[in-house]
Amino acid sequence: MERNERMKAKTRLHKNEIKQRKGTGQKGDFAPPDDGIAKLRTAVFVLPFLIIGAMILVLIIGINQYSKLFHAESENDPDIAATQDKEEEMDESDLLFIVSPDIPLPSDYKISLVKFRGVQVDQRITDSLEELLDAADKAGMSLKLTGGYVSAEEQHDLYMAEVSKLISEDDLADAKAMEEAEKTVPSENHSEFQSGLAVLFGTNRTDNFLKSEEYRWLTANCVKYGFILRYPEGKEDSTGAEFDPCHFRYVGVENAKQMRTMNLCLDEYVSYLNARG
């Protein structure tokens, strides 16, 4: 009996304690404090932004590492590096200029000469020349370079020698001899060979390059490497020069292909582009 009374008394005391806590606003032993709830809510709100920020940081680091790796591979890979250098250095629109008896080489023209297989040429065309000659060799052709860059002084001497020859052998007057000479040997600053973009081809098999297998192969394949026959047969009225099967000019692959498709010589092609604006 006494035990039951003690249990009832404890129960009453416990209920009174709970009522007192509710009345005073006191929280239970296991209820989190107000500042703890605020911190929890802040953490829940900020966490997604922290995750997104971390993902962006990882992505940036990854892109940076890939970029460094790609550039390192480009520097070590000669094919990639050569392609990039070629794209940076070569602008095919810069190759479309005419040099003729009536049009001199631009006074501000810049050239970077290098020695290539025994002749001097502009360094911009060496890769294309190498590819062309390698392809000719694989095709069994005995194709070789026989001429390239000529200085203004050398061109003057060549021109005057041709004038003298026409005067002595053909008995032409000086003025007529000079006019005729320009059709085959231009005067200084009027020759494409001063540009470094023009070359002469030949073969060891025969002295008649026009009748050679090498000439047929070259005219069929030259545009693949950016070269054109500069003074083709039947275009004398446009070029102002006689047909020359040995003389080729670098104009870039796309220009060369367009000229072949349209059956235009360089002079006609430049006029066509100028007309189009």
Backbone as CSV, one residue per row, in Angstrom:
resi,resn,N_x,N_y,N_z,CA_x,CA_y,CA_z,C_x,C_y,C_z
1,MET,0.834,-1.196,0.000,0.000,0.000,0.000,0.873,1.251,0.000
2,GLU,1.827,1.243,0.880,2.752,2.382,0.942,3.487,2.549,-0.374
3,ARG,3.820,1.427,-1.026,4.543,1.480,-2.310,3.684,2.141,-3.358
4,ASN,2.422,1.807,-3.414,1.528,2.408,-4.400,1.397,3.898,-4.178
5,GLU,1.329,4.294,-2.885,1.211,5.716,-2.584,2.449,6.457,-3.057
6,ARG,3.649,5.832,-2.881,4.881,6.478,-3.314,4.903,6.634,-4.828
7,MET,4.430,5.617,-5.557,4.399,5.671,-7.022,3.470,6.770,-7.492
8,LYS,2.314,6.903,-6.847,1.359,7.948,-7.231,1.946,9.321,-6.961
9,ALA,2.657,9.454,-5.831,3.265,10.739,-5.493,4.311,11.125,-6.538
10,LYS,5.143,10.151,-6.975,6.152,10.421,-8.009,5.507,10.855,-9.325
11,THR,4.386,10.179,-9.610,3.692,10.517,-10.861,3.177,11.936,-10.837
12,ARG,2.591,12.333,-9.667,2.073,13.696,-9.545,3.215,14.720,-9.669
13,LEU,4.346,14.404,-8.993,5.490,15.316,-9.058,5.991,15.493,-10.485
14,HIS,6.052,14.386,-11.247,6.532,14.420,-12.638,5.620,15.246,-13.516
15,LYS,4.278,15.079,-13.290,3.321,15.855,-14.089,3.414,17.317,-13.769
16,ASN,3.589,17.640,-12.480,3.722,19.047,-12.095,4.966,19.669,-12.711
17,GLU,6.058,18.895,-12.777,7.306,19.388,-13.371,7.124,19.713,-14.841
18,ILE,6.412,18.818,-15.543,6.171,19.042,-16.978,5.361,20.290,-17.201
19,LYS,4.293,20.464,-16.308,3.449,21.647,-16.437,4.257,22.921,-16.206
20,GLN,5.130,22.854,-15.196,5.963,24.033,-14.906,6.857,24.382,-16.090
21,ARG,7.440,23.378,-16.733,8.307,23.631,-17.894,7.538,24.253,-19.052
22,LYS,6.326,23.719,-19.277,5.509,24.273,-20.355,5.119,25.703,-20.053
23,GLY,4.847,25.951,-18.764,4.433,27.300,-18.380,5.536,28.309,-18.527
24,THR,6.766,27.900,-18.268,7.914,28.839,-18.342,8.571,28.851,-19.705
25,GLY,8.115,27.984,-20.610,8.728,27.931,-21.958,10.008,27.177,-21.962
26,GLN,10.408,26.475,-20.926,11.653,25.704,-20.879,11.536,24.484,-21.741
27,LYS,12.573,24.179,-22.477,12.551,23.056,-23.395,13.008,21.812,-22.691
28,GLY,12.657,20.691,-23.290,13.055,19.407,-22.730,14.540,19.196,-22.834
29,ASP,15.052,18.195,-22.146,16.485,17.926,-22.134,17.029,17.643,-23.514
30,PHE,16.227,17.045,-24.434,16.732,16.624,-25.742,16.334,17.570,-26.877
31,ALA,15.690,18.663,-26.585,15.318,19.632,-27.633,16.517,20.475,-27.999
32,PRO,16.842,20.620,-29.284,18.005,21.411,-29.682,17.775,22.881,-29.419
33,PRO,18.820,23.637,-29.059,18.686,25.072,-28.829,18.407,25.823,-30.134
34,ASP,17.929,27.059,-30.019,17.564,27.856,-31.204,18.750,28.076,-32.135
35,ASP,19.952,28.402,-31.595,21.103,28.650,-32.456,21.531,27.389,-33.196
36,GLY,21.316,26.232,-32.637,21.633,24.973,-33.320,20.755,24.766,-34.539
37,ILE,19.467,25.082,-34.432,18.549,24.951,-35.575,18.947,25.916,-36.692
38,ALA,19.317,27.150,-36.310,19.721,28.144,-37.317,20.953,27.685,-38.081
39,LYS,21.920,27.132,-37.325,23.128,26.650,-37.983,22.830,25.486,-38.923
40,LEU,21.918,24.628,-38.475,21.550,23.482,-39.310,20.894,23.928,-40.602
41,ARG,19.998,24.907,-40.482,19.322,25.428,-41.677,20.335,26.095,-42.625
42,THR,21.286,26.847,-42.067,22.318,27.507,-42.894,23.172,26.481,-43.639
43,ALA,23.520,25.417,-42.910,24.338,24.371,-43.530,23.599,23.700,-44.681
44,VAL,22.306,23.421,-44.473,21.499,22.784,-45.520,21.390,23.696,-46.738
45,PHE,21.289,25.021,-46.501,21.156,25.980,-47.608,22.465,26.148,-48.381
46,VAL,23.584,26.188,-47.651,24.892,26.467,-48.266,25.499,25.243,-48.939
47,LEU,25.197,24.057,-48.449,25.826,22.833,-48.950,25.739,22.662,-50.466
48,PRO,24.551,22.863,-51.116,24.493,22.689,-52.584,25.444,23.628,-53.331
49,PHE,25.567,24.890,-52.803,26.454,25.841,-53.463,27.918,25.418,-53.332
50,LEU,28.270,24.864,-52.191,29.630,24.373,-52.002,29.932,23.224,-52.950
51,ILE,28.954,22.335,-53.129,29.141,21.197,-54.034,29.311,21.677,-55.473
52,ILE,28.444,22.623,-55.895,28.523,23.153,-57.265,29.856,23.862,-57.491
53,GLY,30.283,24.655,-56.480,31.561,25.350,-56.595,32.723,24.391,-56.739
54,ALA,32.683,23.299,-55.968,33.750,22.302,-56.046,33.783,21.643,-57.424
55,MET,32.600,21.360,-57.988,32.525,20.736,-59.312,33.089,21.664,-60.379
56,ILE,32.766,22.966,-60.283,33.289,23.936,-61.256,34.806,24.025,-61.152
57,LEU,35.312,24.034,-59.925,36.762,24.101,-59.721,37.464,22.899,-60.327
58,VAL,36.881,21.708,-60.115,37.459,20.490,-60.697,37.444,20.560,-62.221
59,LEU,36.334,21.075,-62.798,36.220,21.196,-64.252,37.268,22.149,-64.813
60,ILE,37.472,23.288,-64.157,38.469,24.261,-64.615,39.869,23.665,-64.571
61,ILE,40.181,22.987,-63.481,41.500,22.353,-63.358,41.693,21.308,-64.453
62,GLY,40.631,20.528,-64.738,40.720,19.498,-65.773,40.961,20.087,-67.144
63,ILE,40.237,21.161,-67.480,40.413,21.814,-68.783,41.816,22.379,-68.909
64,ASN,42.310,22.982,-67.837,43.658,23.553,-67.847,44.714,22.478,-68.073
65,GLN,44.551,21.341,-67.404,45.507,20.252,-67.565,45.453,19.676,-68.975
66,TYR,44.233,19.547,-69.535,44.093,19.026,-70.903,44.734,19.970,-71.907
67,SER,44.539,21.286,-71.694,45.123,22.266,-72.606,46.638,22.185,-72.598
68,LYS,47.220,22.057,-71.387,48.675,21.930,-71.293,49.161,20.665,-71.976
69,LEU,48.427,19.572,-71.797,48.803,18.296,-72.408,48.731,18.377,-73.915
70,PHE,47.669,19.022,-74.444,47.501,19.132,-75.894,48.627,19.952,-76.511
71,HIS,48.962,21.078,-75.870,50.038,21.921,-76.411,51.377,21.207,-76.346
72,ALA,51.568,20.428,-75.287,52.824,19.675,-75.182,52.918,18.641,-76.284
73,GLU,51.800,17.966,-76.579,51.794,16.971,-77.654,52.004,17.633,-79.001
74,SER,51.417,18.832,-79.177,51.566,19.547,-80.444,53.015,19.910,-80.688
75,GLU,53.715,20.323,-79.614,55.115,20.698,-79.766,55.976,19.494,-80.093
76,ASN,55.592,18.325,-79.557,56.391,17.112,-79.781,56.014,16.401,-81.070
77,ASP,54.827,16.684,-81.614,54.375,16.033,-82.841,54.658,16.947,-84.021
78,PRO,55.608,16.610,-84.886,55.974,17.502,-85.990,54.842,17.751,-86.958
79,ASP,53.953,16.757,-87.159,52.848,16.933,-88.101,51.870,17.986,-87.597
80,ILE,51.504,17.891,-86.291,50.572,18.865,-85.723,51.206,20.244,-85.706
81,ALA,52.463,20.304,-85.263,53.150,21.596,-85.179,53.289,22.229,-86.554
82,ALA,53.623,21.414,-87.562,53.803,21.947,-88.924,52.489,22.470,-89.463
83,THR,51.391,21.750,-89.197,50.079,22.192,-89.670,49.694,23.509,-89.025
84,GLN,49.922,23.622,-87.700,49.594,24.851,-87.007,50.439,26.001,-87.522
85,ASP,51.737,25.782,-87.707,52.620,26.826,-88.205,52.212,27.262,-89.598
86,LYS,51.831,26.284,-90.415,51.458,26.583,-91.794,50.202,27.440,-91.838
87,GLU,49.235,27.088,-90.961,48.000,27.846,-90.916,48.243,29.271,-90.439
88,GLU,49.190,29.428,-89.463,49.475,30.742,-88.934,50.219,31.597,-89.942
89,GLU,51.143,30.990,-90.681,52.016,31.755,-91.557,51.408,32.017,-92.935
90,MET,50.617,31.072,-93.436,50.171,31.142,-94.804,48.772,31.722,-94.929
91,ASP,48.649,32.786,-95.709,47.359,33.352,-96.072,47.311,33.329,-97.590
92,GLU,46.456,32.466,-98.149,46.469,32.261,-99.599,46.112,33.517,-100.377
93,SER,45.376,34.438,-99.762,45.043,35.668,-100.468,46.302,36.500,-100.751
94,ASP,47.331,36.321,-99.922,48.579,37.055,-100.130,49.377,36.524,-101.325
95,LEU,48.983,35.370,-101.836,49.730,34.746,-102.931,49.209,35.165,-104.298
96,LEU,48.062,35.821,-104.324,47.411,36.145,-105.590,47.799,37.538,-106.069
97,PHE,49.015,37.659,-106.520,49.452,38.914,-107.124,50.154,38.599,-108.441
98,ILE,50.079,39.556,-109.343,50.647,39.389,-110.682,51.962,40.159,-110.780
99,VAL,52.945,39.511,-111.368,54.201,40.177,-111.722,54.376,39.965,-113.215
100,SER,54.456,41.042,-113.966,54.523,40.948,-115.427,55.291,42.149,-115.968
101,PRO,55.513,42.201,-117.296,56.187,43.370,-117.867,55.482,44.682,-117.551
102,ASP,54.159,44.615,-117.325,53.380,45.824,-117.013,53.178,46.050,-115.519
103,ILE,53.398,45.006,-114.725,53.133,45.095,-113.277,54.375,44.651,-112.517
104,PRO,55.039,45.563,-111.833,56.263,45.187,-111.096,55.933,44.480,-109.788
105,LEU,56.918,43.838,-109.231,56.791,43.238,-107.915,56.491,44.351,-106.914
106,PRO,55.530,44.141,-105.998,55.202,45.199,-105.022,56.453,45.694,-104.298
107,SER,56.558,47.008,-104.152,57.754,47.606,-103.549,57.935,47.191,-102.094
108,ASP,56.840,46.838,-101.403,56.931,46.438,-100.002,56.920,44.917,-99.826
109,TYR,57.145,44.199,-100.929,57.111,42.740,-100.859,58.261,42.214,-99.993
110,LYS,57.922,41.307,-99.086,58.924,40.715,-98.200,59.118,39.246,-98.538
111,ILE,60.344,38.810,-98.494,60.651,37.435,-98.837,61.621,36.863,-97.809
112,SER,61.433,35.597,-97.488,62.332,34.893,-96.568,62.920,33.713,-97.321
113,LEU,64.143,33.866,-97.794,64.756,32.874,-98.667,65.405,31.737,-97.886
114,VAL,65.246,30.520,-98.437,65.943,29.343,-97.905,66.460,28.533,-99.085
115,LYS,67.490,27.757,-98.829,68.045,26.880,-99.861,67.288,25.557,-99.823
116,PHE,66.771,25.148,-100.982,65.993,23.908,-101.055,66.393,23.130,-102.300
117,ARG,66.998,21.980,-102.082,67.408,21.097,-103.188,68.173,21.844,-104.279
118,GLY,69.078,22.666,-103.844,69.980,23.324,-104.793,69.519,24.665,-105.314
119,VAL,68.295,25.096,-104.989,67.821,26.408,-105.449,67.272,27.186,-104.261
120,GLN,67.156,28.501,-104.417,66.569,29.336,-103.384,65.088,29.572,-103.667
121,VAL,64.268,29.481,-102.620,62.834,29.737,-102.739,62.358,30.420,-101.466
122,ASP,61.156,30.951,-101.507,60.542,31.490,-100.293,60.260,30.331,-99.347
123,GLN,60.584,30.505,-98.083,60.466,29.407,-97.118,59.023,28.918,-96.977
124,ARG,58.032,29.736,-97.353,56.634,29.326,-97.220,56.248,28.162,-98.129
125,ILE,57.013,27.924,-99.190,56.600,26.881,-100.140,57.433,25.607,-100.026
126,THR,58.362,25.563,-99.095,59.254,24.401,-99.026,58.508,23.112,-98.664
127,ASP,57.554,23.197,-97.730,56.813,21.988,-97.345,56.031,21.431,-98.525
128,SER,55.387,22.311,-99.275,54.596,21.878,-100.433,55.493,21.306,-101.524
129,LEU,56.644,21.924,-101.733,57.594,21.401,-102.720,58.083,20.015,-102.315
130,GLU,58.362,19.851,-101.043,58.833,18.565,-100.532,57.785,17.480,-100.767
131,GLU,56.531,17.806,-100.456,55.448,16.835,-100.648,55.275,16.482,-102.121
132,LEU,55.353,17.490,-102.990,55.194,17.261,-104.429,56.311,16.361,-104.961
133,LEU,57.537,16.679,-104.620,58.674,15.905,-105.128,58.701,14.490,-104.549
134,ASP,58.283,14.339,-103.301,58.200,13.001,-102.699,57.144,12.162,-103.415
135,ALA,56.013,12.785,-103.732,54.940,12.071,-104.440,55.397,11.681,-105.845
136,ALA,56.131,12.571,-106.494,56.656,12.269,-107.829,57.627,11.091,-107.771
137,ASP,58.462,11.088,-106.753,59.431,10.003,-106.592,58.720,8.664,-106.373
138,LYS,57.669,8.665,-105.557,56.912,7.438,-105.310,56.198,6.945,-106.570
139,ALA,55.879,7.899,-107.451,55.210,7.542,-108.712,56.212,7.127,-109.782
140,GLY,57.497,7.100,-109.442,58.528,6.675,-110.401,58.979,7.775,-111.333
141,MET,58.689,9.051,-110.967,59.064,10.175,-111.817,60.445,10.716,-111.434
142,SER,61.220,11.062,-112.453,62.537,11.653,-112.213,62.422,13.171,-112.314
143,LEU,61.638,13.751,-111.388,61.360,15.182,-111.414,62.375,15.911,-110.537
144,LYS,62.831,17.061,-111.009,63.813,17.825,-110.233,63.591,19.317,-110.423
145,LEU,64.075,20.083,-109.448,64.042,21.533,-109.542,65.264,22.005,-110.316
146,THR,65.048,22.907,-111.260,66.172,23.438,-112.036,66.328,24.946,-111.871
147,GLY,65.366,25.593,-111.215,65.458,27.035,-111.030,64.527,27.513,-109.943
148,GLY,64.883,28.657,-109.334,64.067,29.249,-108.283,64.273,30.749,-108.239
149,TYR,64.492,31.268,-107.047,64.628,32.714,-106.856,65.800,33.288,-107.655
150,VAL,65.550,34.466,-108.216,66.577,35.211,-108.941,66.558,36.645,-108.424
151,SER,67.708,37.198,-108.107,67.782,38.571,-107.601,67.529,39.573,-108.727
152,ALA,67.291,40.830,-108.359,67.044,41.875,-109.353,68.254,42.052,-110.268
153,GLU,69.442,41.983,-109.705,70.666,42.145,-110.505,70.821,41.002,-111.515
154,GLU,70.590,39.793,-111.040,70.688,38.633,-111.939,69.627,38.703,-113.032
155,GLN,68.423,39.141,-112.668,67.349,39.242,-113.653,67.681,40.285,-114.717
156,HIS,68.272,41.387,-114.296,68.677,42.426,-115.257,69.688,41.858,-116.251
157,ASP,70.653,41.101,-115.754,71.672,40.530,-116.636,71.046,39.528,-117.612
158,LEU,70.115,38.716,-117.129,69.438,37.753,-118.004,68.638,38.463,-119.096
159,TYR,67.950,39.519,-118.694,67.131,40.278,-119.647,68.003,40.934,-120.721
160,MET,69.080,41.565,-120.329,69.944,42.243,-121.285,70.641,41.242,-122.214
161,ALA,70.939,40.054,-121.679,71.538,39.020,-122.532,70.554,38.582,-123.610
162,GLU,69.276,38.471,-123.258,68.252,38.101,-124.242,68.059,39.211,-125.268
163,VAL,68.095,40.450,-124.825,67.974,41.583,-125.748,69.127,41.571,-126.747
164,SER,70.323,41.367,-126.258,71.502,41.339,-127.135,71.408,40.194,-128.139
165,LYS,70.906,39.062,-127.681,70.756,37.906,-128.560,69.780,38.215,-129.693
166,LEU,68.658,38.846,-129.375,67.647,39.173,-130.394,68.168,40.220,-131.376
167,ILE,68.978,41.106,-130.885,69.540,42.134,-131.766,70.539,41.514,-132.741
168,SER,71.391,40.628,-132.226,72.449,40.063,-133.068,71.941,38.939,-133.962
169,GLU,71.092,38.084,-133.434,70.666,36.909,-134.201,69.457,37.191,-135.091
170,ASP,68.527,38.006,-134.596,67.297,38.277,-135.362,67.304,39.648,-136.020
171,ASP,68.396,40.368,-135.829,68.569,41.681,-136.451,67.409,42.626,-136.115
172,LEU,67.005,42.603,-134.843,65.909,43.473,-134.399,66.461,44.806,-133.896
173,ALA,65.667,45.841,-134.058,66.035,47.144,-133.495,65.993,47.047,-131.974
174,ASP,66.681,47.942,-131.291,66.786,47.873,-129.833,65.413,47.842,-129.156
175,ALA,64.544,48.752,-129.533,63.224,48.842,-128.897,62.419,47.569,-129.115
176,LYS,62.474,47.040,-130.355,61.738,45.817,-130.659,62.336,44.628,-129.914
177,ALA,63.640,44.578,-129.826,64.312,43.487,-129.127,63.947,43.489,-127.640
178,MET,63.867,44.668,-127.047,63.490,44.772,-125.638,62.043,44.327,-125.422
179,GLU,61.188,44.687,-126.357,59.775,44.278,-126.258,59.632,42.766,-126.384
180,GLU,60.338,42.174,-127.334,60.257,40.734,-127.545,60.915,39.958,-126.396
181,ALA,61.986,40.498,-125.867,62.702,39.815,-124.792,61.819,39.629,-123.563
182,GLU,60.962,40.618,-123.288,60.105,40.557,-122.107,59.089,39.417,-122.148
183,LYS,58.854,38.868,-123.314,57.903,37.756,-123.427,58.468,36.458,-122.863
184,THR,59.786,36.371,-122.821,60.429,35.156,-122.312,61.327,35.421,-121.105
185,VAL,61.943,36.592,-121.065,62.846,36.935,-119.959,62.507,38.349,-119.478
186,PRO,61.668,38.487,-118.465,61.274,39.825,-117.992,62.466,40.610,-117.447
187,SER,62.319,41.917,-117.428,63.358,42.775,-116.866,63.302,42.718,-115.338
188,GLU,64.305,43.327,-114.690,64.359,43.285,-113.224,63.107,43.918,-112.613
189,ASN,62.677,43.319,-111.497,61.473,43.712,-110.748,60.173,43.429,-111.501
190,HIS,60.282,42.763,-112.622,59.097,42.354,-113.373,59.081,40.832,-113.582
191,SER,59.890,40.146,-112.803,59.979,38.696,-112.932,59.406,38.002,-111.702
192,GLU,58.606,36.988,-111.918,58.045,36.214,-110.812,59.126,35.514,-109.992
193,PHE,60.251,35.244,-110.606,61.308,34.533,-109.893,61.880,35.361,-108.736
194,GLN,61.659,36.656,-108.760,62.079,37.489,-107.635,61.149,37.347,-106.440
195,SER,59.970,36.735,-106.644,59.022,36.544,-105.543,59.373,35.342,-104.677
196,GLY,60.164,34.416,-105.230,60.479,33.189,-104.511,59.374,32.160,-104.559
197,LEU,58.260,32.481,-105.231,57.115,31.572,-105.328,57.089,30.810,-106.643
198,ALA,58.001,31.160,-107.554,58.062,30.520,-108.865,59.280,29.603,-108.944
199,VAL,59.090,28.459,-109.603,60.176,27.488,-109.759,60.155,26.909,-111.167
200,LEU,61.304,26.376,-111.555,61.419,25.660,-112.823,61.627,24.182,-112.533
201,PHE,60.939,23.324,-113.291,61.096,21.884,-113.147,61.765,21.312,-114.391
202,GLY,62.404,20.183,-114.203,63.029,19.467,-115.307,63.129,17.991,-114.971
203,THR,63.801,17.248,-115.834,63.996,15.821,-115.618,65.346,15.392,-116.174
204,ASN,65.889,14.346,-115.597,67.166,13.811,-116.081,66.994,12.904,-117.284
205,ARG,65.778,12.524,-117.591,65.534,11.527,-118.639,65.636,12.086,-120.050
206,THR,65.287,13.384,-120.191,65.277,13.964,-121.536,65.461,15.465,-121.451
207,ASP,65.951,16.061,-122.516,66.075,17.521,-122.570,64.747,18.177,-122.944
208,ASN,63.823,17.398,-123.477,62.520,17.936,-123.881,61.501,17.663,-122.768
209,PHE,61.428,18.589,-121.819,60.549,18.378,-120.663,59.086,18.281,-121.083
210,LEU,58.695,19.030,-122.114,57.307,19.031,-122.565,56.847,17.640,-122.980
211,LYS,57.737,16.831,-123.553,57.375,15.498,-124.034,57.599,14.408,-122.990
212,SER,57.996,14.772,-121.818,58.367,13.782,-120.798,57.170,13.306,-119.976
213,GLU,57.335,12.127,-119.380,56.325,11.605,-118.460,56.232,12.496,-117.232
214,GLU,57.359,13.075,-116.850,57.392,13.948,-115.684,56.488,15.166,-115.875
215,TYR,56.501,15.730,-117.086,55.649,16.888,-117.352,54.177,16.501,-117.272
216,ARG,53.826,15.362,-117.834,52.427,14.922,-117.795,51.987,14.656,-116.355
217,TRP,52.868,14.034,-115.570,52.521,13.766,-114.175,52.385,15.079,-113.401
218,LEU,53.300,15.995,-113.643,53.316,17.261,-112.910,52.066,18.090,-113.195
219,THR,51.709,18.221,-114.459,50.530,19.026,-114.790,49.251,18.385,-114.254
220,ALA,49.236,17.066,-114.141,48.051,16.381,-113.621,47.924,16.504,-112.107
221,ASN,49.048,16.613,-111.410,49.036,16.531,-109.948,49.453,17.799,-109.213
222,CYS,49.962,18.791,-109.924,50.540,19.961,-109.254,49.550,20.694,-108.353
223,VAL,48.270,20.763,-108.747,47.303,21.533,-107.960,47.079,20.932,-106.576
224,LYS,47.324,19.643,-106.420,47.164,19.005,-105.107,48.116,19.609,-104.084
225,TYR,49.185,20.225,-104.579,50.214,20.776,-103.702,50.297,22.305,-103.806
226,GLY,49.291,22.906,-104.478,49.205,24.366,-104.533,49.937,25.028,-105.673
227,PHE,50.400,24.242,-106.674,51.146,24.808,-107.794,50.311,24.818,-109.074
228,ILE,50.598,25.786,-109.924,49.943,25.880,-111.233,51.004,26.079,-112.306
229,LEU,50.681,25.673,-113.521,51.507,26.009,-114.678,51.283,27.491,-114.938
230,ARG,52.315,28.290,-114.777,52.121,29.746,-114.794,51.767,30.281,-116.170
231,TYR,52.407,29.781,-117.210,52.163,30.301,-118.554,51.691,29.168,-119.466
232,PRO,50.417,28.778,-119.330,49.898,27.646,-120.121,49.693,27.999,-121.589
233,GLU,49.664,26.967,-122.372,49.441,27.133,-123.810,48.009,27.589,-124.053
234,GLY,47.844,28.562,-124.953,46.517,29.072,-125.278,46.084,30.249,-124.414
235,LYS,46.898,30.628,-123.433,46.547,31.750,-122.551,47.501,32.934,-122.743
236,GLU,48.204,32.955,-123.872,49.209,33.981,-124.099,48.621,35.392,-124.059
237,ASP,47.406,35.556,-124.554,46.786,36.884,-124.559,46.526,37.391,-123.143
238,SER,46.281,36.473,-122.232,46.007,36.858,-120.839,47.291,37.038,-120.030
239,THR,48.254,36.167,-120.255,49.487,36.224,-119.465,50.494,37.221,-120.037
240,GLY,50.417,37.471,-121.346,51.393,38.343,-121.990,52.741,37.672,-122.154
241,ALA,52.783,36.342,-121.977,54.037,35.593,-122.089,53.809,34.324,-122.903
242,GLU,54.876,33.825,-123.503,54.783,32.600,-124.282,54.634,31.382,-123.371
243,PHE,54.058,30.337,-123.919,53.891,29.078,-123.202,55.244,28.580,-122.691
244,ASP,55.273,28.218,-121.389,56.510,27.724,-120.779,56.170,26.496,-119.938
245,PRO,56.494,25.287,-120.425,56.124,24.059,-119.711,56.905,23.814,-118.414
246,CYS,57.971,24.581,-118.218,58.820,24.361,-117.037,58.485,25.283,-115.864
247,HIS,57.795,26.361,-116.130,57.589,27.424,-115.150,56.295,27.187,-114.357
248,PHE,56.431,26.958,-113.041,55.280,26.743,-112.165,55.306,27.752,-111.027
249,ARG,54.123,28.092,-110.550,53.984,29.131,-109.515,53.116,28.610,-108.374
250,TYR,53.526,28.905,-107.153,52.743,28.500,-105.990,51.663,29.538,-105.705
251,VAL,50.395,29.073,-105.593,49.273,29.972,-105.298,48.420,29.460,-104.139
252,GLY,48.765,28.306,-103.575,47.953,27.714,-102.513,47.013,26.668,-103.082
253,VAL,46.692,25.672,-102.284,45.905,24.530,-102.769,44.511,24.931,-103.229
254,GLU,43.798,25.700,-102.403,42.421,26.063,-102.757,42.373,26.911,-104.015
255,ASN,43.277,27.873,-104.137,43.324,28.701,-105.344,43.644,27.862,-106.569
256,ALA,44.606,26.959,-106.442,45.017,26.118,-107.570,43.848,25.241,-108.039
257,LYS,43.129,24.657,-107.106,41.986,23.804,-107.467,40.882,24.613,-108.140
258,GLN,40.629,25.816,-107.627,39.610,26.671,-108.232,39.988,27.060,-109.654
259,MET,41.256,27.390,-109.850,41.706,27.781,-111.175,41.580,26.640,-112.165
260,ARG,41.876,25.425,-111.709,41.742,24.269,-112.602,40.273,24.006,-112.925
261,THR,39.413,24.069,-111.919,37.985,23.838,-112.138,37.406,24.834,-113.132
262,MET,37.851,26.075,-113.043,37.323,27.136,-113.898,38.131,27.322,-115.176
263,ASN,39.223,26.548,-115.333,40.103,26.644,-116.506,40.608,28.075,-116.702
264,LEU,41.127,28.657,-115.622,41.649,30.017,-115.661,43.134,30.017,-115.326
265,CYS,43.881,30.879,-116.015,45.265,31.105,-115.629,45.270,32.112,-114.478
266,LEU,46.429,32.372,-113.898,46.486,33.254,-112.740,45.961,34.650,-113.069
267,ASP,46.321,35.177,-114.206,45.887,36.522,-114.589,44.367,36.588,-114.690
268,GLU,43.758,35.581,-115.301,42.300,35.541,-115.446,41.615,35.363,-114.087
269,TYR,42.217,34.551,-113.238,41.630,34.277,-111.932,41.643,35.524,-111.047
270,VAL,42.744,36.254,-111.060,42.824,37.490,-110.283,41.820,38.508,-110.800
271,SER,41.686,38.611,-112.113,40.702,39.529,-112.696,39.285,39.121,-112.298
272,TYR,39.028,37.823,-112.287,37.714,37.302,-111.896,37.405,37.658,-110.436
273,LEU,38.370,37.466,-109.549,38.155,37.794,-108.141,37.979,39.298,-107.934
274,ASN,38.741,40.096,-108.644,38.612,41.549,-108.530,37.244,42.026,-109.005
275,ALA,36.749,41.383,-110.067,35.425,41.744,-110.588,34.315,41.433,-109.583
276,ARG,34.531,40.367,-108.829,33.536,39.974,-107.815,33.628,40.834,-106.562
277,GLY,34.734,41.583,-106.466,34.900,42.452,-105.302,35.356,41.718,-104.083
